[in-house]
Amino acid sequence: MTRPDLCPACGARNDCTLADPRTADHACWCYGVSIDPAVLEALPPTLRDQSCLCPRCAQVEAQLQAAKRPIP
């Protein structure tokens, strides 16, 4: 069984706000990034659409860092 707070690819915490009842009313970090469909397709079918990937496995760490930078 997949835990909603863990990445299905590596087992690390995925920081999904929807998986935490205290923050479930906030949008997840994944809503603000583009995840390459090939990354999702690389998951075994039984692990798809079960829980969020972590930013590292989703290959979006650079996108998240860029979103945190102030606009000059």
C-alpha positions in Angstrom: 0.0 0.0 0.0 1.3 3.5 -0.9 1.4 6.2 1.7 0.2 9.5 0.5 3.0 11.4 2.2 5.8 9.4 0.7 7.2 9.4 -2.9 6.3 6.2 -4.7 9.6 6.2 -6.5 12.1 6.6 -3.6 10.1 6.5 -0.4 11.2 9.9 0.8 8.7 12.5 2.1 7.0 14.1 -0.8 6.0 17.3 1.0 2.4 17.0 -0.4 0.2 19.5 1.3 -2.9 17.4 0.3 -1.5 14.4 2.2 -1.4 16.3 5.5 -4.8 17.0 7.1 -3.4 20.2 8.6 -2.5 21.7 5.2 -5.0 19.8 2.9 -6.7 23.1 2.1 -3.5 24.4 0.4 -2.4 23.7 -3.1 0.4 21.2 -3.4 3.8 22.3 -4.6 3.3 20.1 -7.7 0.5 22.4 -9.0 3.1 25.1 -9.8 5.5 23.0 -11.8 5.6 21.1 -15.1 6.5 17.4 -14.6 7.7 15.7 -17.7 5.1 13.0 -18.7 8.1 10.6 -19.3 8.9 10.8 -15.6 5.4 9.7 -14.6 5.4 7.0 -17.3 8.6 5.6 -15.9 6.8 4.6 -12.7 5.4 1.1 -12.6 1.6 1.3 -13.4 0.7 0.2 -9.9 2.4 3.2 -8.4 1.0 5.9 -10.7 -1.7 8.2 -9.4 -1.3 7.0 -5.9 0.7 9.8 -4.3 3.0 12.7 -5.3 6.5 12.2 -6.3 9.1 14.1 -4.3 10.6 17.2 -6.1 13.8 15.3 -6.7 12.1 12.3 -8.4 9.8 14.6 -10.3 12.9 16.4 -11.6 11.5 19.8 -10.7 13.9 21.1 -8.1 15.3 23.8 -10.4 11.7 25.0 -11.1 10.9 25.2 -7.4 14.1 27.1 -6.7 13.4 29.5 -9.6 9.9 30.2 -8.2 11.4 31.1 -4.8 13.8 33.7 -6.3 12.7 37.3 -6.1 12.1 39.0 -9.5 14.7 41.7 -10.0 
